[in-house]
Amino acid sequence: MTLRVFAALPVDDAIARRIEPLMKGVPGAAWRPVENFHVTLAFFGELDEAVIAELDDELARIRCAPFDLVFKGVNHFGKAEPSSLWLGVEENPALSALARSCVQAARRVGVEPERRVYTPHLTLAYLKPWTDPVRLLRFEQRLNLYRSEPMLADRFYLYSSLQAKPGRPNIYQVEAEYPLYP
């Protein structure tokens, strides 16, 4: 059996509750449920259970002290055709190092993670092709100066992503938990 897996930081419930009321005003936005909020560290793709077990062992060896994470600003992916709307993460060397460690762990077990420039973010919505660009721009302007309270990142998870019914958000399931400590 294979699972679609990724490593990510969970979003603190208090922070998620403060973000949720901001998610409005963009027709064509499929807003993400707060239970799906996370900050991806590395996306590994479809892996079989034996490889996931090896990956789990490697991820468990990562050492990183807990750190504060701050959500800051908003933007979207897809220049010509916006595809997703996201809340940014303030630059953080500890977060970048943790993401690199997850990628290195995957490579040690023969998995080549997704190759993209790492842009830490929290996906707020996926955008339909008919999303109103003016309303999208207004949303981004309204939240451009948004800055959350610091959130303590003290663990990360290996998640699996299960496809839900069409038009419904994917279901994320925690496969393993990794506490952060020096």
Secondary structure, DSSP 4 states (H G I P E B T S, - for coil): -EEEEEEEEEPPHHHHHHHGGG--S-TTEEEPPGGG-EEEEEEEEEEEHHHHHHHHHHHHT--B--EEE-EEEEEEE-SSS--EEEEEE---HHHHHHHHHHHHHHHHTT-----S----EEEEEEE-TT--HHHHHHHHHHHTT-BPPPEEE-EEEEEEEE--STTSPPEEEEEEEEE-B-
